[in-house]
Amino acid sequence: IKLGELIDQPRRLRIQAFEAQQRRKLQQEEDRERKQATMRQAMAKASALASANAKVHGALGWLWQTLAGGEGEVSEVRRFKRKPELALLVSDTEELRKLSPYAWRNMGCSG
């Protein structure tokens, strides 16, 4: 806004514009704070999920290694070898990087 345009406006319009601008700033600040609170909650949930996943992996990792090695109950070993999703449990990061997007998509849709 140029100074001439600002002076040409009646005083009440300038005051209304100023108040509207202040309300917009307050609303934007509230929106930003609300968004940050939502992000903090999402991060806390993700952290809790990662912690739970780590506990499960720690508790059952030995079983997955045993089944991947072909030891254990025959039907469970066969099931473990047949499902590529279960093989992910004992794969290292290098093997996971080698998987194609097609393989990932198929594992997600196998039901």
Phi and psi in degrees as a GROMACS rama.xvg file:
@    title "Ramachandran Plot"
@    xaxis  label "Phi"
@    yaxis  label "Psi"
@TYPE xy
-85.9477  156.097  LYS-2
-61.0201  -38.9911  LEU-3
-63.3035  -41.2204  GLY-4
-65.2579  -38.1047  GLU-5
-66.3781  -41.0568  LEU-6
-72.0761  -31.5524  ILE-7
-66.6627  -23.1379  ASP-8
-77.2674  143.746  GLN-9
-63.2348  156.913  PRO-10
-59.1875  -43.3971  ARG-11
-63.377  -34.2252  ARG-12
-69.6384  -37.6464  LEU-13
-64.2862  -41.6433  ARG-14
-64.5717  -42.5504  ILE-15
-63.2798  -41.8885  GLN-16
-64.3734  -41.4267  ALA-17
-63.3877  -44.5597  PHE-18
-65.1192  -38.9134  GLU-19
-64.4257  -39.2658  ALA-20
-64.5779  -41.2832  GLN-21
-63.6111  -41.0862  GLN-22
-63.6469  -41.0587  ARG-23
-61.9562  -41.8486  ARG-24
-63.1215  -44.0237  LYS-25
-63.1198  -42.3623  LEU-26
-63.9107  -41.9921  GLN-27
-64.0544  -39.3522  GLN-28
-65.2911  -42.6142  GLU-29
-63.4003  -41.7844  GLU-30
-62.745  -41.377  ASP-31
-63.8683  -44.0915  ARG-32
-64.6201  -40.4224  GLU-33
-63.8194  -41.3226  ARG-34
-65.5447  -40.7914  LYS-35
-63.9323  -39.8749  GLN-36
-63.7031  -41.0166  ALA-37
-63.4403  -41.9063  THR-38
-64.7205  -39.9567  MET-39
-62.5139  -41.8531  ARG-40
-63.8329  -42.9465  GLN-41
-63.7021  -39.8204  ALA-42
-66.6232  -37.371  MET-43
-66.2352  -41.032  ALA-44
-64.685  -42.6691  LYS-45
-63.8522  -38.9508  ALA-46
-65.8074  -42.0068  SER-47
-64.5871  -39.8247  ALA-48
-65.8208  -42.5093  LEU-49
-63.1257  -39.3584  ALA-50
-64.4649  -43.8159  SER-51
-63.8514  -41.306  ALA-52
-63.471  -39.2038  ASN-53
-65.1172  -38.8007  ALA-54
-64.6877  -42.613  LYS-55
-64.2407  -43.6489  VAL-56
-63.725  -38.8682  HIS-57
-66.5356  -35.1737  GLY-58
-78.8063  -34.3498  ALA-59
-113.34  1.44597  LEU-60
-57.5597  -39.9297  GLY-61
-61.9973  -36.846  TRP-62
-67.549  -42.211  LEU-63
-65.395  -38.8223  TRP-64
-64.1481  -40.0668  GLN-65
-64.1167  -46.2389  THR-66
-66.2781  -37.0148  LEU-67
-66.1427  -30.7303  ALA-68
-78.617  -4.25728  GLY-69
89.2414  9.77075  GLY-70
-101.098  156.127  GLU-71
110.573  -167.464  GLY-72
-62.8911  135.617  GLU-73
-60.0627  -44.0048  VAL-74
-66.5077  -36.4959  SER-75
-69.6251  -39.9237  GLU-76
-63.0563  -44.7734  VAL-77
-61.0884  -43.1229  ARG-78
-63.8524  -42.1516  ARG-79
-64.2589  -40.4004  PHE-80
-72.8399  -29.2643  LYS-81
-76.9782  -27.7159  ARG-82
-99.4874  112.369  LYS-83
-66.2712  -24.5013  PRO-84
-62.964  -37.8496  GLU-85
-71.7647  -29.1329  LEU-86
-65.6601  -24.0027  ALA-87
-62.5258  -27.4862  LEU-88
-64.2747  -27.9394  LEU-89
-112.382  6.01332  VAL-90
-81.3938  147.581  SER-91
-89.6344  173.343  ASP-92
-64.1548  -32.8378  THR-93
-65.787  -41.0086  GLU-94
-65.6859  -36.857  GLU-95
-66.3978  -36.006  LEU-96
-67.3617  -28.3192  ARG-97
-76.3469  -16.0537  LYS-98
-68.0657  135.867  LEU-99
-80.0848  159.919  SER-100
-58.7647  -32.3922  PRO-101
-62.2196  -43.8466  TYR-102
-64.9805  -41.5469  ALA-103
-61.5634  -43.6234  TRP-104
-64.5897  -41.5054  ARG-105
-64.6812  -37.0351  ASN-106
-68.4238  -32.6851  MET-107
-74.1202  -20.0332  GLY-108
-110.148  9.04107  CYS-109
-79.564  -11.2123  SER-110
